[in-house]
């Protein structure tokens, strides 16, 4: 018979103490105002668990990435392999030597502590302990963690929260630099300050960025407030623009800018290999914005411009020229982009869309109407780009023009740990070329109604499925598109060439109907 009741009558520490003392095995399930949590026990020791907040659950890969135990590249590789083999991610990482058993146990310990930090604050809620259940019955690497240790730490943290909340009232509190630099900061203080930079960030944002967990991040922030290094600011103060650093200071940040551009380059490489919610994409985005948001830019944003084969940042040369940045300038030149500026309000979705455009071969961009039309079609509100019209002097007419190639993609491809999936990229881009190469077919009014219906259905499907992974939404989208006649289907696909969400669906739709489409040519 299961143990069941309400936390208001039998507190969580009492429940855990009972399970531990009687060396029980089973699953403790908890529910409070729509949030759910579960802890797996083996003879009184905790072996695993999960926490679901507002329907969203953080998986092990996210804990491993946040704690810097496994790189984004390794996690991406593991996710791809395990999606086919159905094996747990940790099995592949441990057996490939990417993750030690000790680090895996530390990741589970961190995960359980984060879960307990949440549920220990619940004053009521339903609980049930079922001895017949097991969360992870097939794991090859079981972990046994002392329940008593978590109980002692949990009670200590509950007491500490009372002190923290006098300084940091809640996770929505806004933090900014408030005084002199910290002298000999602890590793936790240094990490909070590193990700805070010169920005206004909420404590909740710092929790996500630092990977230290909710309690340690809030505790470190409170301690930094007490030291006068950071301050909690009001809504009006947070809305006030931060002073921008002088241009010379920006020009000296060559290493930071080069790191940021590397992450942008990784995004360009990954965009045709992974869906946009993949850990590889999210990791590159996070690293990019860690630097970008810390620059405290003026309203004109951060501009990159190639002049006389040298990269200019903010209209001026860097103090220490960097080959990667110069190659990035040459790469932009291949697309006839003279200057690109990223405004301070830049969003992740806009950077993904711009990266997708830069991942397409220049001839595909040209076939889609050219870079200027493509940028207009994407409607990137926080990107400003000056595109040079493609026109050559009369003296060169009839001559073949050789543009100077950029080694920027090679810099990115040579980075250690980058998965070798060039064949996937080339295959997907070949489908785009095929769709653009075929002549535009004639479409009649009834066909337009069919396309509008498919447009409505696919937009709805993207909203529901797109963030669940590539396979889940591709299948649904392709089913809708394949209901259209070949000529109408081609017209519909041509409209989607510059939409990053449609790269893989286009590839699949073309693969299913290539013979039909080729007849149109």
N, C-alpha and C positions, 0 to 999 in steps of 0.2 A: 504493500500500500504506500502511495506517495505521500510525502510530507508537504503540506500545503497551507497557506494562510496569507495574512497581510503583514507587511513590514512594520506597520504602526503598532502591532501587537507583539511581534517577535522580531527584534531588530536583526539587521543583516550580520553584524558582528557575532550575535548570539547563534545565528544559524550556521555561520562558518565554523564557529568554535565547536558546535555539536557535531558537524560532519567530520571535522578533524579529529576530535577526541574519540569518536566511535569508528574511525577509519572506514568511512562509508565510500562506496563507489557509485557514480551516477552523474546526472546533470542537474544543476540548479538553474532554473529559468526564472527570470525576473521581468516584470513589466510595470512601467510607471508613465502615465500620461502619453501613451503612444510609443515611448522608447522601450527597447527590449535589450536584455543582456542575458548571457548564459555562461556558466562556468562548468568545466568538465573536471570530475574528481576520480582519482584512482587510489583507493585505500586511504582516503583523507588528504592526499596531496593534490594540488591543482595541476592539471596537465594542459589546459588550453581554455579558450573562451572567445566570445565575440560580443560586440556592442553595436546596436543599430539605433541611430539617432535620426528621427524624422524620415525613416525608411532607408537611410543611407548607412552602409556598413564599410568601415575601413578594413581592407584586407591586409594580409601579412606583407605583401609586396610594398605597401605604403609605409609600414613600420620599418621595414628593412631599408627603404630608400631614405626616409627621414632621419634615421639614425646613422646614415653613412656606412652601414655595414656591407652593402652591395651597391655597385654603381648602376646607373640607369641603363647602360648598355647591357650589363649582365642580366638585369631583371627583364629587359625587353627580350633578350635571347631565351631566357627561361620561360617567359610567358608564351612565346611562340611554340617552343617544344612541348610544353605541358598542355597546351590547348589541343595538341594532336594525340599525345599519349594519355591524357587525363590523369597524369601523376601530379601529386602535390608539388608546388614550386620549390619548397625547401629540399625535397629529395634530389631534384636536378642540381640545385646550387651546391649542396653538400657533396654529391658524388662527382661533380665536375671540379671540386676544389675551390669554388668561388666563395663558399661560406663554411666556416668551421662549426663543429657541433656546439662548441662553447658559445660562439657568437649567436647561433640559432637559439640556444637556451636563453641568452641575454635578451634577444629580441622578444621572445615569448614572455619573459619576466616583465619587460617594459610594457608590452601589450596588456598583460593582466593588471599591472599597477594602474595603467590608464583607465581600464574598465572599472576597477575598484574605486578610483578617485571620483568617478561619476556616480556610481550606485551608492557609495557611502553617504552621499548628500541627500539621498531620497528619504523623505520622512514617512511616506506611505507607498503602497504599490503591492501588487500581487506577486507571490513567489510559489514555486512548486519544485520539489526535489524528487526526481524519478530515478530509482535504482536500475531501471531496465534500459535506460538510454546511454549512449556514448556518442560524443560529438565527432571524434576522429578515430574510428575503430581500426583503420588500415594504415596508420602512420608507421613508417619504418624507423623514425627517430623520436620515440616518446620522451617527453620532458616531465619530470616530477619536481614540483616547487612546493616549498613548505608553506602551508596555509597559515601557521602561527606567525611566520615572518611577515606575511602580508597584513595580518591582523594588527601587529604591533606598529608597522609603518603606517597603516591606514589610520589608526587612532592618533598617531603623532601628527599626521598631516591634517586631520580634522581640527586639532588644537591650533596648529599653525595657521590654518585658513582664517581663524578669528582675528589674528594679528594682521595677516595680509590684507583682508577686506577693509581694514581701517585706512589703508593707504591706497589700495587698488580696489575700488568698490565693486567692479564686475569686469567681465572679459571685454565689454564694449568700451572700457575706458581708453582714452587716446593718450599715447605716450610720444614725447619728443625729447631731444637733447635739451638739457636744462642748465648746464654749468660746465666746469672744467672737466677735462678728460680724467677717467678713472686711473688711479695709480695701482699698478700691479693687479689688474682685475682677475678674478677667478675665471676658469674656462667657461662657466655658465654665463657670467657677466659679459665676457668678451664676445660670446656668441650672440647674445641679445643685442649688444651695441653694434656688432658687425652687420646684422640684418636690419637694425633700425636705421642706420646711416643718418642722413639729414632729413628723414621723412617724419610725417605724422602717421603713426600706425596704431591700431587698436591692439590690446593685449591678445585678443583672439587671433589676429593676423600674425603676431609674433609667435604664437603657439604653433601655427601651421608652418611658418618659415624656419624656425630654429630646430624643430624636431626634438626639443627637450621635454615635451609633454606639458600638460596644462599646469600642474602644480609647480614644477621647477621653473617654468617661464614666469608665472605670476610671482613666485617667491623671489626670483632674481630681479624682476622689475621693481618690486617693492623695496628690495635692498638698495638698488641703484637710485631710487627716489630718495631714500633716507640719506644716501651719500651725496645727494645734490647733483648727480651726473645726468639724470633724466628727470622729467617732470610730467605729471598728469595734467592735461590741459582741458579747458572747457570746449564746448562745441564751437563757439565763436572763434576762439583761438585756433582750433584745428582747421576752421574754414579759411583763415587768413593765409595768404600765399607765403611760402618760405622764401627767404632771400636767396637769390641765385648766386652761385660762386662766381668770382670774376673769371673772365675767359682764360687768362693765363693759368689759373688753377685747373680748369678743365683740360687744357692742353697738356698738362703734366701727368694726367691720368692715363697714360698710354697703356699700361698693363691692364688696367680695369676695362678700358675700351676694347682692347684686343680680346680679352676674355669674353666680353659681351658679344663681340662680332663672331667669335668662335661658336658660341651657343646659337647665334642666329644661323650660322652656316650649318650646324648640326640639324637645326629645324628644317632648313632647305633640303638637306639630304634625307631626313626621316619622313618628310611629308608624303612622299610617294611610296613609302614602305609600310607605314603604320596608320591606323585610324587616329583621328585627332584627339581621342581620349586615352591613348596609349601612354604607358609610363615614360617611354622614350620622348614623346612629344611634350608631355607635362614637365618632365625633368629639365629639358632644354629651355622651355618657357620660363620655369621658375628661376633658373640660373641667369637667364637674360634679364628678367625684371628685377632680380636682386641687385644688379649693378645699375640698370637704367633708372629705377625708382630712387636710388641713392644719390643720383647726380644733382637733384634739386635744380631742375632746368628752368630757364626763362620761358616766356610764352612762346617764343619762336622754336623751342625744342632743340633737339640734338640733330645737327645736320652733317651729312657726309657728302663730300664733293671731290671729284678727281680733276686736278688741274696740273698740266704738264707732268702727267704720270705720277703725281704725288697726292696722297689723300689729305684733304683739309677737313678739319673738324671745327664746326662753328665758324667757317670762313677763314681759318688760320691753320698754319702748319703745326703739327705736333712737335714738342720739344725733342722727342726721341723718335725718329721715323720707325715704323713697324712694317715689316714685309707683308704680314697677313692683312693689315688694314689697307695697304697699297693694292694688294691683289684683290681685295674686296671692291675697291674702287674700279679696277679694271673689269671685274665681273659685272658691276653695274653698267659699265660702258658697253659691254656686249649687248645689253638690252636697251641701249641708247638713253639711259638714265644719266643725266648730267649731275643732278643733285637730288638727294632725298633727305627729308627732315622728318623726324619722329617727334610728335608733340607730346608734352608731359602727360596728357590724358590718354595716351595710347593704351588700347585694350588688347588682351591676349588673342581674341578672335581676329582682330585686324592684323596683328603680326603673323598669325597663321595664314591668313588669306594672302598677304603680301609675299610671304615665304613660298607659298604654293605657286604664285605667279613667277617667282624667280627660280623655281625648280623646273619649270617647263622649258624645253629647248627654245632658243630664240626664234626658230622657224615656226614653231607652233604658236608662239605669241604673235608673230607677224601674220600668220594665217587667220588668227582670231581677230584681226583688226589693228594690231600694233599695240605697243606698250601704253601709249596715251589713252586709247580707247579702252584697253583692259583695265587700267586704273580707274577710269571714270565708271566703268561697269561695276567694279567692286565697291565703289562708294566708301572708301576708307576715310572716315571723318578726321582722323588724327594723324594722317600721313600727307605730306606735301612732297610732290616729285616734279622735277623739271625734266621733260623728255625732249631730246633733240630730234627734230624731224629728220627722216632719212632722205637726204638729198645730197647729191655729189656734184662737184664742179663740172662744167661742160667739158673741160680738158680730160676728165677721167671717163667720160661716157664711152661705153664699149669695152672698157677695161674691167678686169675682175678686181674687186676691192678686197684686200685681206685685212681683217680686223685683228688687232693684237690680242692673242688669247690670254686668258687669266688662269693662273694656277690655284685660284682660290678653292675650287672643288677638290683639287689634289691635297691641299693642306688639310681639308676636313676628312677626306678619305684615308689619309695617313695617320689619323689620330688613333691611338691604341684602343682596342675594345669595340670599334665600330663594326657592327655586323655586316658581313659581305652578302648583300642581297641586291646587287646591281641588276640581276636578271629580272627581279620583280618590278623594279623601277622602269627598266627599258620596255618590258611587256606592257605595262600600264600606259606609258607615254606613246607606244606604238598605236594603241587603240584611239588615243586622242588625235593622232595624225590621220588615221584612217577616217574618222568621223569628219575632220575638217577638209580632207582631200576630196571627198565625194561632192559632186555639185549639189547645190540646194534644190531639193525637189519642190514640185508645185503642190501647195496645200490648199484644200477647199474649205469653205465655211464649216461643214459638219466636222471636219478634222480638227479645226480650231477648238470646237466645243469639247472634243475628246481630249485634246491636249490640256485644256483648262481643267478638266476633271482629274486627269493624271497629276497635273501640277498641284491641285488641292490635296489629293491623296498622299502624294509623296512628301509634301511639306508637313503634313500631319504625322506621317511615319517617321520623318527625320526628327521631329520634336520628341517622339516617344522612344525611338530605338537608337538614335545616333550615338548616344552616350553610354550605350550598353556594350559596345564592341563592334568591330567591323562586320563579322559574319551575320549578326542578328539583323542589322538594318539593310545590308546589301541584298539579301534574299528577298526581303519584303519589297524593296524599291524595284528590283529587276522584274519581279512578278507583275507589278503595275505597268512598267514600261513595255513589257513584251505583249501586252494586250493591244498595243497600237499597231497599226499597219506599218510595214517596213519604211515607207517614205515618211510617214508621220513620225515614226519613232526616230528616224535620223534627224528630222527637224528639231524634235524635242531634245535629243542628246546634244545637238550643236549649241543649244541655248545653255547647256550645263557645263560646257568645257572649262569655263573659268570659275566654277564653284567647287571649292576644295572638297566639299562633302560628297561630290559626285565622281571623284576620280575612280574609285574602285567599282561603284555601280556601273559606270560607263564601260569599264574594262570587261565586266561580266556580261553586260547586255550585248556588247559587240561580239564577245566570244560565242554567245548563244545564237547569234543571227548574222554572222559574218558573211555567209554565202548569200543571204538575201540582200545585204547591204552592198556587197560587191557588184551585184547585178545592176544596181542603180548607177554604177560608174561607167 
